[in-house]
């Protein structure tokens, strides 16, 4: 007797939707974002992005996530307030 597990095959669109819903449950959102080459250079310079994957979108997104995790939300508000005064 063989042990078989039934696996369900989802269409590519159903799989994208499943992943999207899981992200939302985890409190995450996907947003398109334009990033300048100089900003990517900065991520590399600060050790947030490996230079070998500087053209990989997922790696760039991960580096931006690390950057946001390092900046306290209170600093965001201070930067916003400073911009409003200008």
PyMOL Python script that loads the backbone (N, CA, C, O; Angstrom):
from pymol import cmd

cmd.read_pdbstr("""\
ATOM      1  N   UNK A   1       0.846  -1.178   0.000  1.00  0.00           N
ATOM      2  CA  UNK A   1       0.000   0.000   0.000  1.00  0.00           C
ATOM      3  C   UNK A   1       0.892   1.244   0.000  1.00  0.00           C
ATOM      4  O   UNK A   1       1.864   1.323   0.752  1.00  0.00           O
ATOM      5  N   UNK A   2       0.558   2.181  -0.828  1.00  0.00           N
ATOM      6  CA  UNK A   2       1.367   3.392  -0.904  1.00  0.00           C
ATOM      7  C   UNK A   2       0.644   4.539  -0.218  1.00  0.00           C
ATOM      8  O   UNK A   2      -0.584   4.609  -0.193  1.00  0.00           O
ATOM      9  N   UNK A   3       1.439   5.421   0.329  1.00  0.00           N
ATOM     10  CA  UNK A   3       0.878   6.602   0.992  1.00  0.00           C
ATOM     11  C   UNK A   3       0.820   7.734  -0.031  1.00  0.00           C
ATOM     12  O   UNK A   3       1.854   8.237  -0.471  1.00  0.00           O
ATOM     13  N   UNK A   4      -0.369   8.121  -0.397  1.00  0.00           N
ATOM     14  CA  UNK A   4      -0.513   9.225  -1.347  1.00  0.00           C
ATOM     15  C   UNK A   4      -1.221  10.380  -0.670  1.00  0.00           C
ATOM     16  O   UNK A   4      -2.157  10.197   0.108  1.00  0.00           O
ATOM     17  N   UNK A   5      -0.758  11.546  -0.979  1.00  0.00           N
ATOM     18  CA  UNK A   5      -1.404  12.746  -0.437  1.00  0.00           C
ATOM     19  C   UNK A   5      -2.062  13.459  -1.597  1.00  0.00           C
ATOM     20  O   UNK A   5      -1.476  13.617  -2.668  1.00  0.00           O
ATOM     21  N   UNK A   6      -3.255  13.875  -1.370  1.00  0.00           N
ATOM     22  CA  UNK A   6      -3.956  14.613  -2.398  1.00  0.00           C
ATOM     23  C   UNK A   6      -3.521  16.068  -2.323  1.00  0.00           C
ATOM     24  O   UNK A   6      -3.599  16.701  -1.270  1.00  0.00           O
ATOM     25  N   UNK A   7      -3.073  16.579  -3.433  1.00  0.00           N
ATOM     26  CA  UNK A   7      -2.719  17.990  -3.489  1.00  0.00           C
ATOM     27  C   UNK A   7      -3.637  18.652  -4.480  1.00  0.00           C
ATOM     28  O   UNK A   7      -3.918  18.125  -5.557  1.00  0.00           O
ATOM     29  N   UNK A   8      -4.086  19.794  -4.099  1.00  0.00           N
ATOM     30  CA  UNK A   8      -5.010  20.523  -4.949  1.00  0.00           C
ATOM     31  C   UNK A   8      -4.230  21.463  -5.864  1.00  0.00           C
ATOM     32  O   UNK A   8      -3.346  22.188  -5.409  1.00  0.00           O
ATOM     33  N   UNK A   9      -4.553  21.449  -7.128  1.00  0.00           N
ATOM     34  CA  UNK A   9      -3.933  22.338  -8.096  1.00  0.00           C
ATOM     35  C   UNK A   9      -4.798  23.570  -8.260  1.00  0.00           C
ATOM     36  O   UNK A   9      -5.989  23.470  -8.553  1.00  0.00           O
ATOM     37  N   UNK A  10      -4.198  24.728  -8.071  1.00  0.00           N
ATOM     38  CA  UNK A  10      -4.916  25.986  -8.237  1.00  0.00           C
ATOM     39  C   UNK A  10      -4.459  26.649  -9.525  1.00  0.00           C
ATOM     40  O   UNK A  10      -3.319  26.472  -9.954  1.00  0.00           O
ATOM     41  N   UNK A  11      -5.335  27.398 -10.126  1.00  0.00           N
ATOM     42  CA  UNK A  11      -4.944  28.171 -11.296  1.00  0.00           C
ATOM     43  C   UNK A  11      -3.978  29.260 -10.838  1.00  0.00           C
ATOM     44  O   UNK A  11      -3.977  29.621  -9.661  1.00  0.00           O
ATOM     45  N   UNK A  12      -3.156  29.790 -11.743  1.00  0.00           N
ATOM     46  CA  UNK A  12      -2.223  30.859 -11.343  1.00  0.00           C
ATOM     47  C   UNK A  12      -2.936  32.065 -10.728  1.00  0.00           C
ATOM     48  O   UNK A  12      -2.437  32.650  -9.767  1.00  0.00           O
ATOM     49  N   UNK A  13      -4.085  32.437 -11.266  1.00  0.00           N
ATOM     50  CA  UNK A  13      -4.788  33.595 -10.701  1.00  0.00           C
ATOM     51  C   UNK A  13      -5.336  33.288  -9.311  1.00  0.00           C
ATOM     52  O   UNK A  13      -5.331  34.158  -8.440  1.00  0.00           O
ATOM     53  N   UNK A  14      -5.807  32.066  -9.093  1.00  0.00           N
ATOM     54  CA  UNK A  14      -6.298  31.688  -7.763  1.00  0.00           C
ATOM     55  C   UNK A  14      -5.149  31.669  -6.754  1.00  0.00           C
ATOM     56  O   UNK A  14      -5.324  32.054  -5.598  1.00  0.00           O
ATOM     57  N   UNK A  15      -3.984  31.223  -7.195  1.00  0.00           N
ATOM     58  CA  UNK A  15      -2.818  31.194  -6.307  1.00  0.00           C
ATOM     59  C   UNK A  15      -2.378  32.612  -5.944  1.00  0.00           C
ATOM     60  O   UNK A  15      -2.038  32.867  -4.789  1.00  0.00           O
ATOM     61  N   UNK A  16      -2.378  33.547  -6.912  1.00  0.00           N
ATOM     62  CA  UNK A  16      -2.041  34.946  -6.612  1.00  0.00           C
ATOM     63  C   UNK A  16      -3.018  35.529  -5.603  1.00  0.00           C
ATOM     64  O   UNK A  16      -2.613  36.241  -4.684  1.00  0.00           O
ATOM     65  N   UNK A  17      -4.299  35.234  -5.768  1.00  0.00           N
ATOM     66  CA  UNK A  17      -5.313  35.745  -4.844  1.00  0.00           C
ATOM     67  C   UNK A  17      -5.118  35.153  -3.450  1.00  0.00           C
ATOM     68  O   UNK A  17      -5.260  35.858  -2.451  1.00  0.00           O
ATOM     69  N   UNK A  18      -4.793  33.863  -3.378  1.00  0.00           N
ATOM     70  CA  UNK A  18      -4.554  33.227  -2.086  1.00  0.00           C
ATOM     71  C   UNK A  18      -3.381  33.899  -1.372  1.00  0.00           C
ATOM     72  O   UNK A  18      -3.452  34.179  -0.176  1.00  0.00           O
ATOM     73  N   UNK A  19      -2.311  34.153  -2.111  1.00  0.00           N
ATOM     74  CA  UNK A  19      -1.128  34.813  -1.529  1.00  0.00           C
ATOM     75  C   UNK A  19      -1.469  36.240  -1.109  1.00  0.00           C
ATOM     76  O   UNK A  19      -1.042  36.696  -0.048  1.00  0.00           O
ATOM     77  N   UNK A  20      -2.233  36.940  -1.936  1.00  0.00           N
ATOM     78  CA  UNK A  20      -2.640  38.315  -1.614  1.00  0.00           C
ATOM     79  C   UNK A  20      -3.459  38.359  -0.328  1.00  0.00           C
ATOM     80  O   UNK A  20      -3.236  39.219   0.524  1.00  0.00           O
ATOM     81  N   UNK A  21      -4.389  37.449  -0.189  1.00  0.00           N
ATOM     82  CA  UNK A  21      -5.219  37.407   1.028  1.00  0.00           C
ATOM     83  C   UNK A  21      -4.386  37.078   2.262  1.00  0.00           C
ATOM     84  O   UNK A  21      -4.617  37.625   3.340  1.00  0.00           O
ATOM     85  N   UNK A  22      -3.410  36.174   2.094  1.00  0.00           N
ATOM     86  CA  UNK A  22      -2.540  35.835   3.223  1.00  0.00           C
ATOM     87  C   UNK A  22      -1.723  37.056   3.651  1.00  0.00           C
ATOM     88  O   UNK A  22      -1.551  37.299   4.845  1.00  0.00           O
ATOM     89  N   UNK A  23      -1.216  37.828   2.675  1.00  0.00           N
ATOM     90  CA  UNK A  23      -0.489  39.054   3.006  1.00  0.00           C
ATOM     91  C   UNK A  23      -1.365  39.991   3.821  1.00  0.00           C
ATOM     92  O   UNK A  23      -0.935  40.522   4.845  1.00  0.00           O
ATOM     93  N   UNK A  24      -2.595  40.192   3.362  1.00  0.00           N
ATOM     94  CA  UNK A  24      -3.510  41.106   4.065  1.00  0.00           C
ATOM     95  C   UNK A  24      -3.751  40.635   5.490  1.00  0.00           C
ATOM     96  O   UNK A  24      -3.784  41.442   6.419  1.00  0.00           O
ATOM     97  N   UNK A  25      -3.918  39.322   5.664  1.00  0.00           N
ATOM     98  CA  UNK A  25      -4.105  38.786   7.028  1.00  0.00           C
ATOM     99  C   UNK A  25      -2.871  39.057   7.883  1.00  0.00           C
ATOM    100  O   UNK A  25      -2.978  39.233   9.097  1.00  0.00           O
ATOM    101  N   UNK A  26      -1.699  39.090   7.247  1.00  0.00           N
ATOM    102  CA  UNK A  26      -0.452  39.351   7.967  1.00  0.00           C
ATOM    103  C   UNK A  26      -0.179  40.844   8.124  1.00  0.00           C
ATOM    104  O   UNK A  26       0.853  41.236   8.670  1.00  0.00           O
ATOM    105  N   UNK A  27      -1.104  41.675   7.646  1.00  0.00           N
ATOM    106  CA  UNK A  27      -0.951  43.118   7.788  1.00  0.00           C
ATOM    107  C   UNK A  27      -0.013  43.747   6.759  1.00  0.00           C
ATOM    108  O   UNK A  27       0.511  44.839   6.977  1.00  0.00           O
ATOM    109  N   UNK A  28       0.194  43.066   5.655  1.00  0.00           N
ATOM    110  CA  UNK A  28       1.095  43.563   4.616  1.00  0.00           C
ATOM    111  C   UNK A  28       0.304  44.002   3.390  1.00  0.00           C
ATOM    112  O   UNK A  28      -0.792  43.503   3.135  1.00  0.00           O
ATOM    113  N   UNK A  29       0.869  44.937   2.637  1.00  0.00           N
ATOM    114  CA  UNK A  29       0.273  45.399   1.377  1.00  0.00           C
ATOM    115  C   UNK A  29       1.363  45.446   0.322  1.00  0.00           C
ATOM    116  O   UNK A  29       2.524  45.706   0.636  1.00  0.00           O
ATOM    117  N   UNK A  30       1.000  45.199  -0.912  1.00  0.00           N
ATOM    118  CA  UNK A  30       1.923  45.364  -2.041  1.00  0.00           C
ATOM    119  C   UNK A  30       1.574  46.670  -2.730  1.00  0.00           C
ATOM    120  O   UNK A  30       0.418  46.915  -3.076  1.00  0.00           O
ATOM    121  N   UNK A  31       2.572  47.494  -2.922  1.00  0.00           N
ATOM    122  CA  UNK A  31       2.358  48.771  -3.608  1.00  0.00           C
ATOM    123  C   UNK A  31       3.458  48.969  -4.646  1.00  0.00           C
ATOM    124  O   UNK A  31       4.624  48.669  -4.387  1.00  0.00           O
ATOM    125  N   UNK A  32       3.088  49.471  -5.813  1.00  0.00           N
ATOM    126  CA  UNK A  32       4.139  49.774  -6.791  1.00  0.00           C
ATOM    127  C   UNK A  32       4.914  51.007  -6.338  1.00  0.00           C
ATOM    128  O   UNK A  32       4.338  51.945  -5.787  1.00  0.00           O
ATOM    129  N   UNK A  33       6.197  50.997  -6.571  1.00  0.00           N
ATOM    130  CA  UNK A  33       7.045  52.087  -6.098  1.00  0.00           C
ATOM    131  C   UNK A  33       8.197  52.267  -7.076  1.00  0.00           C
ATOM    132  O   UNK A  33       8.893  51.308  -7.409  1.00  0.00           O
ATOM    133  N   UNK A  34       8.393  53.492  -7.533  1.00  0.00           N
ATOM    134  CA  UNK A  34       9.531  53.778  -8.398  1.00  0.00           C
ATOM    135  C   UNK A  34      10.737  54.111  -7.533  1.00  0.00           C
ATOM    136  O   UNK A  34      10.642  54.906  -6.598  1.00  0.00           O
ATOM    137  N   UNK A  35      11.866  53.500  -7.850  1.00  0.00           N
ATOM    138  CA  UNK A  35      13.084  53.689  -7.076  1.00  0.00           C
ATOM    139  C   UNK A  35      14.188  54.138  -8.033  1.00  0.00           C
ATOM    140  O   UNK A  35      14.403  53.531  -9.082  1.00  0.00           O
ATOM    141  N   UNK A  36      14.875  55.200  -7.657  1.00  0.00           N
ATOM    142  CA  UNK A  36      15.979  55.715  -8.471  1.00  0.00           C
ATOM    143  C   UNK A  36      17.224  54.841  -8.294  1.00  0.00           C
ATOM    144  O   UNK A  36      17.395  54.181  -7.269  1.00  0.00           O
ATOM    145  N   UNK A  37      18.087  54.851  -9.312  1.00  0.00           N
ATOM    146  CA  UNK A  37      19.350  54.122  -9.209  1.00  0.00           C
ATOM    147  C   UNK A  37      20.174  54.620  -8.026  1.00  0.00           C
ATOM    148  O   UNK A  37      20.845  53.834  -7.357  1.00  0.00           O
ATOM    149  N   UNK A  38      20.122  55.920  -7.773  1.00  0.00           N
ATOM    150  CA  UNK A  38      20.889  56.471  -6.649  1.00  0.00           C
ATOM    151  C   UNK A  38      20.354  55.959  -5.311  1.00  0.00           C
ATOM    152  O   UNK A  38      21.114  55.798  -4.357  1.00  0.00           O
ATOM    153  N   UNK A  39      19.057  55.707  -5.246  1.00  0.00           N
ATOM    154  CA  UNK A  39      18.472  55.165  -4.009  1.00  0.00           C
ATOM    155  C   UNK A  39      18.889  53.710  -3.819  1.00  0.00           C
ATOM    156  O   UNK A  39      19.122  53.264  -2.695  1.00  0.00           O
ATOM    157  N   UNK A  40      18.982  52.979  -4.919  1.00  0.00           N
ATOM    158  CA  UNK A  40      19.474  51.600  -4.842  1.00  0.00           C
ATOM    159  C   UNK A  40      20.939  51.614  -4.410  1.00  0.00           C
ATOM    160  O   UNK A  40      21.363  50.784  -3.606  1.00  0.00           O
ATOM    161  N   UNK A  41      21.708  52.563  -4.949  1.00  0.00           N
ATOM    162  CA  UNK A  41      23.104  52.713  -4.522  1.00  0.00           C
ATOM    163  C   UNK A  41      23.178  52.942  -3.016  1.00  0.00           C
ATOM    164  O   UNK A  41      24.046  52.389  -2.342  1.00  0.00           O
ATOM    165  N   UNK A  42      22.265  53.761  -2.490  1.00  0.00           N
ATOM    166  CA  UNK A  42      22.238  54.028  -1.052  1.00  0.00           C
ATOM    167  C   UNK A  42      21.914  52.788  -0.237  1.00  0.00           C
ATOM    168  O   UNK A  42      22.493  52.572   0.827  1.00  0.00           O
ATOM    169  N   UNK A  43      20.985  51.969  -0.734  1.00  0.00           N
ATOM    170  CA  UNK A  43      20.654  50.722  -0.037  1.00  0.00           C
ATOM    171  C   UNK A  43      21.867  49.800   0.013  1.00  0.00           C
ATOM    172  O   UNK A  43      22.129  49.155   1.029  1.00  0.00           O
ATOM    173  N   UNK A  44      22.603  49.745  -1.094  1.00  0.00           N
ATOM    174  CA  UNK A  44      23.818  48.925  -1.142  1.00  0.00           C
ATOM    175  C   UNK A  44      24.867  49.499  -0.189  1.00  0.00           C
ATOM    176  O   UNK A  44      25.480  48.759   0.581  1.00  0.00           O
ATOM    177  N   UNK A  45      25.074  50.819  -0.241  1.00  0.00           N
ATOM    178  CA  UNK A  45      26.087  51.473   0.589  1.00  0.00           C
ATOM    179  C   UNK A  45      25.838  51.273   2.083  1.00  0.00           C
ATOM    180  O   UNK A  45      26.781  51.196   2.870  1.00  0.00           O
ATOM    181  N   UNK A  46      24.564  51.190   2.469  1.00  0.00           N
ATOM    182  CA  UNK A  46      24.225  51.024   3.886  1.00  0.00           C
ATOM    183  C   UNK A  46      24.063  49.561   4.285  1.00  0.00           C
ATOM    184  O   UNK A  46      23.623  49.262   5.395  1.00  0.00           O
ATOM    185  N   UNK A  47      24.418  48.654   3.384  1.00  0.00           N
ATOM    186  CA  UNK A  47      24.388  47.230   3.709  1.00  0.00           C
ATOM    187  C   UNK A  47      23.007  46.618   3.742  1.00  0.00           C
ATOM    188  O   UNK A  47      22.831  45.520   4.270  1.00  0.00           O
ATOM    189  N   UNK A  48      22.023  47.306   3.190  1.00  0.00           N
ATOM    190  CA  UNK A  48      20.658  46.771   3.186  1.00  0.00           C
ATOM    191  C   UNK A  48      20.381  45.921   1.949  1.00  0.00           C
ATOM    192  O   UNK A  48      19.411  45.164   1.918  1.00  0.00           O
ATOM    193  N   UNK A  49      21.232  46.045   0.933  1.00  0.00           N
ATOM    194  CA  UNK A  49      21.031  45.327  -0.324  1.00  0.00           C
ATOM    195  C   UNK A  49      22.375  44.816  -0.821  1.00  0.00           C
ATOM    196  O   UNK A  49      23.344  45.571  -0.909  1.00  0.00           O
ATOM    197  N   UNK A  50      22.425  43.542  -1.141  1.00  0.00           N
ATOM    198  CA  UNK A  50      23.625  42.932  -1.700  1.00  0.00           C
ATOM    199  C   UNK A  50      23.816  43.442  -3.128  1.00  0.00           C
ATOM    200  O   UNK A  50      22.877  43.383  -3.921  1.00  0.00           O
ATOM    201  N   UNK A  51      24.997  43.936  -3.477  1.00  0.00           N
ATOM    202  CA  UNK A  51      25.215  44.487  -4.822  1.00  0.00           C
ATOM    203  C   UNK A  51      24.930  43.489  -5.942  1.00  0.00           C
ATOM    204  O   UNK A  51      24.579  43.891  -7.051  1.00  0.00           O
ATOM    205  N   UNK A  52      25.077  42.208  -5.668  1.00  0.00           N
ATOM    206  CA  UNK A  52      24.854  41.185  -6.694  1.00  0.00           C
ATOM    207  C   UNK A  52      23.386  41.071  -7.092  1.00  0.00           C
ATOM    208  O   UNK A  52      23.084  40.569  -8.175  1.00  0.00           O
ATOM    209  N   UNK A  53      22.467  41.524  -6.241  1.00  0.00           N
ATOM    210  CA  UNK A  53      21.031  41.408  -6.537  1.00  0.00           C
ATOM    211  C   UNK A  53      20.372  42.778  -6.674  1.00  0.00           C
ATOM    212  O   UNK A  53      19.164  42.918  -6.482  1.00  0.00           O
ATOM    213  N   UNK A  54      21.167  43.775  -7.004  1.00  0.00           N
ATOM    214  CA  UNK A  54      20.650  45.151  -7.093  1.00  0.00           C
ATOM    215  C   UNK A  54      19.582  45.320  -8.170  1.00  0.00           C
ATOM    216  O   UNK A  54      18.859  46.316  -8.151  1.00  0.00           O
ATOM    217  N   UNK A  55      19.458  44.386  -9.104  1.00  0.00           N
ATOM    218  CA  UNK A  55      18.435  44.470 -10.146  1.00  0.00           C
ATOM    219  C   UNK A  55      17.253  43.534  -9.895  1.00  0.00           C
ATOM    220  O   UNK A  55      16.352  43.422 -10.727  1.00  0.00           O
ATOM    221  N   UNK A  56      17.266  42.873  -8.758  1.00  0.00           N
ATOM    222  CA  UNK A  56      16.200  41.933  -8.408  1.00  0.00           C
ATOM    223  C   UNK A  56      15.114  42.679  -7.627  1.00  0.00           C
ATOM    224  O   UNK A  56      15.369  43.211  -6.546  1.00  0.00           O
ATOM    225  N   UNK A  57      13.905  42.713  -8.184  1.00  0.00           N
ATOM    226  CA  UNK A  57      12.823  43.481  -7.550  1.00  0.00           C
ATOM    227  C   UNK A  57      12.496  43.004  -6.140  1.00  0.00           C
ATOM    228  O   UNK A  57      12.248  43.818  -5.251  1.00  0.00           O
ATOM    229  N   UNK A  58      12.495  41.714  -5.936  1.00  0.00           N
ATOM    230  CA  UNK A  58      12.186  41.199  -4.590  1.00  0.00           C
ATOM    231  C   UNK A  58      13.264  41.592  -3.587  1.00  0.00           C
ATOM    232  O   UNK A  58      12.969  41.910  -2.435  1.00  0.00           O
ATOM    233  N   UNK A  59      14.506  41.566  -4.035  1.00  0.00           N
ATOM    234  CA  UNK A  59      15.607  41.949  -3.147  1.00  0.00           C
ATOM    235  C   UNK A  59      15.515  43.433  -2.799  1.00  0.00           C
ATOM    236  O   UNK A  59      15.745  43.821  -1.653  1.00  0.00           O
ATOM    237  N   UNK A  60      15.179  44.259  -3.783  1.00  0.00           N
ATOM    238  CA  UNK A  60      15.028  45.695  -3.532  1.00  0.00           C
ATOM    239  C   UNK A  60      13.876  45.937  -2.563  1.00  0.00           C
ATOM    240  O   UNK A  60      13.995  46.742  -1.639  1.00  0.00           O
ATOM    241  N   UNK A  61      12.766  45.243  -2.776  1.00  0.00           N
ATOM    242  CA  UNK A  61      11.612  45.389  -1.875  1.00  0.00           C
ATOM    243  C   UNK A  61      11.989  44.972  -0.455  1.00  0.00           C
ATOM    244  O   UNK A  61      11.593  45.624   0.511  1.00  0.00           O
ATOM    245  N   UNK A  62      12.748  43.895  -0.328  1.00  0.00           N
ATOM    246  CA  UNK A  62      13.194  43.453   0.993  1.00  0.00           C
ATOM    247  C   UNK A  62      14.094  44.479   1.664  1.00  0.00           C
ATOM    248  O   UNK A  62      13.990  44.718   2.867  1.00  0.00           O
ATOM    249  N   UNK A  63      14.985  45.088   0.870  1.00  0.00           N
ATOM    250  CA  UNK A  63      15.889  46.114   1.408  1.00  0.00           C
ATOM    251  C   UNK A  63      15.106  47.338   1.869  1.00  0.00           C
ATOM    252  O   UNK A  63      15.405  47.912   2.916  1.00  0.00           O
ATOM    253  N   UNK A  64      14.100  47.738   1.085  1.00  0.00           N
ATOM    254  CA  UNK A  64      13.264  48.879   1.491  1.00  0.00           C
ATOM    255  C   UNK A  64      12.486  48.553   2.760  1.00  0.00           C
ATOM    256  O   UNK A  64      12.304  49.414   3.621  1.00  0.00           O
ATOM    257  N   UNK A  65      12.032  47.320   2.875  1.00  0.00           N
ATOM    258  CA  UNK A  65      11.354  46.895   4.105  1.00  0.00           C
ATOM    259  C   UNK A  65      12.272  46.971   5.308  1.00  0.00           C
ATOM    260  O   UNK A  65      11.867  47.411   6.384  1.00  0.00           O
ATOM    261  N   UNK A  66      13.526  46.535   5.118  1.00  0.00           N
ATOM    262  CA  UNK A  66      14.506  46.631   6.215  1.00  0.00           C
ATOM    263  C   UNK A  66      14.725  48.086   6.616  1.00  0.00           C
ATOM    264  O   UNK A  66      14.806  48.416   7.799  1.00  0.00           O
ATOM    265  N   UNK A  67      14.817  48.956   5.595  1.00  0.00           N
ATOM    266  CA  UNK A  67      15.018  50.386   5.875  1.00  0.00           C
ATOM    267  C   UNK A  67      13.858  50.941   6.687  1.00  0.00           C
ATOM    268  O   UNK A  67      14.072  51.638   7.679  1.00  0.00           O
ATOM    269  N   UNK A  68      12.639  50.642   6.277  1.00  0.00           N
ATOM    270  CA  UNK A  68      11.468  51.140   7.003  1.00  0.00           C
ATOM    271  C   UNK A  68      11.404  50.576   8.419  1.00  0.00           C
ATOM    272  O   UNK A  68      10.971  51.263   9.344  1.00  0.00           O
ATOM    273  N   UNK A  69      11.833  49.325   8.590  1.00  0.00           N
ATOM    274  CA  UNK A  69      11.844  48.724   9.922  1.00  0.00           C
ATOM    275  C   UNK A  69      12.834  49.426  10.848  1.00  0.00           C
ATOM    276  O   UNK A  69      12.640  49.451  12.064  1.00  0.00           O
ATOM    277  N   UNK A  70      13.892  49.993  10.276  1.00  0.00           N
ATOM    278  CA  UNK A  70      14.920  50.649  11.090  1.00  0.00           C
ATOM    279  C   UNK A  70      14.561  52.075  11.481  1.00  0.00           C
ATOM    280  O   UNK A  70      15.133  52.617  12.426  1.00  0.00           O
ATOM    281  N   UNK A  71      13.629  52.685  10.774  1.00  0.00           N
ATOM    282  CA  UNK A  71      13.277  54.079  11.050  1.00  0.00           C
ATOM    283  C   UNK A  71      12.074  54.110  11.979  1.00  0.00           C
ATOM    284  O   UNK A  71      11.003  53.638  11.597  1.00  0.00           O
ATOM    285  N   UNK A  72      12.213  54.646  13.178  1.00  0.00           N
ATOM    286  CA  UNK A  72      11.073  54.720  14.093  1.00  0.00           C
ATOM    287  C   UNK A  72       9.962  55.609  13.502  1.00  0.00           C
ATOM    288  O   UNK A  72      10.245  56.630  12.874  1.00  0.00           O
ATOM    289  N   UNK A  73       8.740  55.221  13.705  1.00  0.00           N
ATOM    290  CA  UNK A  73       7.598  55.972  13.179  1.00  0.00           C
ATOM    291  C   UNK A  73       7.626  57.423  13.662  1.00  0.00           C
ATOM    292  O   UNK A  73       7.186  58.316  12.938  1.00  0.00           O
ATOM    293  N   UNK A  74       8.123  57.671  14.847  1.00  0.00           N
ATOM    294  CA  UNK A  74       8.207  59.043  15.360  1.00  0.00           C
ATOM    295  C   UNK A  74       9.089  59.914  14.456  1.00  0.00           C
ATOM    296  O   UNK A  74       8.827  61.107  14.304  1.00  0.00           O
ATOM    297  N   UNK A  75      10.119  59.332  13.864  1.00  0.00           N
ATOM    298  CA  UNK A  75      10.984  60.089  12.944  1.00  0.00           C
ATOM    299  C   UNK A  75      10.231  60.433  11.672  1.00  0.00           C
ATOM    300  O   UNK A  75      10.469  61.486  11.079  1.00  0.00           O
ATOM    301  N   UNK A  76       9.320  59.558  11.240  1.00  0.00           N
ATOM    302  CA  UNK A  76       8.520  59.850  10.039  1.00  0.00           C
ATOM    303  C   UNK A  76       7.722  61.119  10.283  1.00  0.00           C
ATOM    304  O   UNK A  76       7.686  62.012   9.437  1.00  0.00           O
ATOM    305  N   UNK A  77       7.078  61.196  11.450  1.00  0.00           N
ATOM    306  CA  UNK A  77       6.244  62.348  11.760  1.00  0.00           C
ATOM    307  C   UNK A  77       7.081  63.620  11.820  1.00  0.00           C
ATOM    308  O   UNK A  77       6.646  64.673  11.354  1.00  0.00           O
ATOM    309  N   UNK A  78       8.279  63.526  12.392  1.00  0.00           N
ATOM    310  CA  UNK A  78       9.159  64.691  12.454  1.00  0.00           C
ATOM    311  C   UNK A  78       9.532  65.162  11.046  1.00  0.00           C
ATOM    312  O   UNK A  78       9.580  66.366  10.795  1.00  0.00           O
ATOM    313  N   UNK A  79       9.794  64.241  10.137  1.00  0.00           N
ATOM    314  CA  UNK A  79      10.130  64.603   8.761  1.00  0.00           C
ATOM    315  C   UNK A  79       8.939  65.234   8.051  1.00  0.00           C
ATOM    316  O   UNK A  79       9.103  66.179   7.279  1.00  0.00           O
ATOM    317  N   UNK A  80       7.761  64.726   8.306  1.00  0.00           N
ATOM    318  CA  UNK A  80       6.541  65.288   7.702  1.00  0.00           C
ATOM    319  C   UNK A  80       6.317  66.704   8.220  1.00  0.00           C
ATOM    320  O   UNK A  80       6.024  67.612   7.442  1.00  0.00           O
ATOM    321  N   UNK A  81       6.451  66.897   9.526  1.00  0.00           N
ATOM    322  CA  UNK A  81       6.271  68.223  10.118  1.00  0.00           C
ATOM    323  C   UNK A  81       7.284  69.218   9.562  1.00  0.00           C
ATOM    324  O   UNK A  81       6.938  70.366   9.283  1.00  0.00           O
ATOM    325  N   UNK A  82       8.530  68.785   9.401  1.00  0.00           N
ATOM    326  CA  UNK A  82       9.569  69.649   8.864  1.00  0.00           C
ATOM    327  C   UNK A  82       9.243  70.074   7.435  1.00  0.00           C
ATOM    328  O   UNK A  82       9.453  71.234   7.081  1.00  0.00           O
ATOM    329  N   UNK A  83       8.745  69.182   6.626  1.00  0.00           N
ATOM    330  CA  UNK A  83       8.375  69.490   5.248  1.00  0.00           C
ATOM    331  C   UNK A  83       7.231  70.499   5.190  1.00  0.00           C
ATOM    332  O   UNK A  83       7.216  71.383   4.334  1.00  0.00           O
ATOM    333  N   UNK A  84       6.285  70.360   6.098  1.00  0.00           N
ATOM    334  CA  UNK A  84       5.128  71.269   6.117  1.00  0.00           C
ATOM    335  C   UNK A  84       5.549  72.696   6.439  1.00  0.00           C
ATOM    336  O   UNK A  84       4.934  73.649   5.960  1.00  0.00           O
ATOM    337  N   UNK A  85       6.590  72.846   7.245  1.00  0.00           N
ATOM    338  CA  UNK A  85       7.059  74.183   7.629  1.00  0.00           C
ATOM    339  C   UNK A  85       7.794  74.876   6.493  1.00  0.00           C
ATOM    340  O   UNK A  85       7.907  76.101   6.488  1.00  0.00           O
ATOM    341  N   UNK A  86       8.290  74.117   5.539  1.00  0.00           N
ATOM    342  CA  UNK A  86       9.083  74.696   4.439  1.00  0.00           C
ATOM    343  C   UNK A  86       8.240  75.365   3.407  1.00  0.00           C
ATOM    344  O   UNK A  86       8.767  75.894   2.429  1.00  0.00           O
TER     345      UNK A  86
END
""", "prot")
cmd.dss("prot")
cmd.show_as("cartoon", "prot")
cmd.util.cbc("prot")
cmd.orient("prot")
